[in-house]
């Protein structure tokens, strides 16, 4: 029997081009600016990935290869060795863009934890929107 996990896809509309958003989000050094609920600081690891400092301690993070399709999928490896896949996309939406993030509910996650994680992702997506739209306003005003 094939098993699947329940999931939710969250999205936010951002008045920036997909290329602008992709360039910002695909740079792991920007994680603390747009994902403060997840990442407090980030540094290059000794391998080919990055280490994000989270409230639960350091985790390894790596993004998929650079691409022109707006795919920002990334993998988070917990200290336990478990790897969590986080699908993320940026797509054109009129004159702006839509950023989509899918959260899978893993079997060990309670209903309350899943709802908490969804709220944190919503907060981070809003932080991304604010950061990029504020940067656009500041650039236009200058």
N, C-alpha and C positions, 0 to 999 in steps of 0.2 A: 504494500500500500504506500502510495506517495503521501508524504506529510508536508504541510506548509505551516507557516507561522502567520498569525494575524498581523496586520500592519496598518499604518496610517501614513498617508502622504500629505505633508504640510507644504504650503506655498506662500510666497510673498511677491507682490508686484513691486518692481524697483524701476524708477525712471532713469535708467542707464542702459547702455547697449549691452548685449550679451558678451561682447568682447571685453568691455570694461570690467564687468562683474567677474568673468572667467579669469582675467589677469589678476585681479585682487584675491579672489578666493583660492585659486590654485597655488598661490604662494603661501606655504605653511607658516612663514614668519608673521603673516597677518592674522592668524587664528585668534590670538588674544584680543584683537580689535573687534572682531565680529562674532566670536563664539566664547564670550567670557564665562558663560555657564559651564562650558566644557573645559576650556583651556585658560590657565592663568599665565603661562609662559611657555615658550617653545624654543628648542635648540636642535641643531643638526646632530644626528646620532653618528656613531662611529661606523655604521653601515651605510646603506643608501637611503635611509629614512629619516624620520624626525622623532623627537621625544617631546611629548606634551605633558606639562605639569598640570594635573587635575586635582580636584579636592580629595580624590582617592589615591593620590600618588602619581608617579610617572607612568605613562603609557606610550608605546610606540605607535606612530601613525605614518601611513604612506598613502599617497594619492595614485590613481591610475596614471598611465603615461599621458603627457600633454597631447591634446587633440583639438580639432576644430569643430567638434560636435557639441561642445558645452557640457561634456561629461566630467563631473567633479567627484566621482565615486572615490571613497577612501576606506581604508581598513584600519581599525584600531585594535592593537594587540594588548590585552590586559596583562598584568603581572602574572596571572595564573597561566598565561600562555594561550588563552582563548582569544580568537580573532573575530571581531565583529565587523561585518560588511555594512557600510552606510552609503546607499545610492543617493546621488545628488546630481541635479541637472540645472542648467540655465538655458532658457529658450526665449526666442523673440516673442514679445507680446505687444503688438502695435508699435508705438514709438519707444517702448521700454522693454522690460524683460520680466519673465517669471522665473523665480528660483524655487525648485522643488526638492524636498528632502523626504525620503521614506524611512520610517522607523519600524523595524520588525520587532515584534514582541517575542522575545526568547522564552523558552519553556520555564525557566527559573524566575522570571520576572512576575511580580504580583500585579494585580490590577492597579493598585495605588502607585506603584513604582512606574508603571507604564504611563499613567496619566501625568505623573511628575516629570518624566522624561519628555513627554510631548510638550508640556508647558515650558520646559527649559529650551527646547528646540524652537518653539514659537518666539520666545524671548530673544534667542540668538538670531533668528531670521529677521526680526524687527531691528535688532542692533545693526545687522548688515545693511538693511534698507536705510536706516538713519545715517550710518557712516558714509555710504556711497552717495546718497542724495545730498547730504550736508556738504560733502567734498565737491559735488557738482555745483552747488549754490555758491560756495566759497570761490571756486574757480571762475564762475560766471561773473561774480561781483568784482573780481580782481582784475 
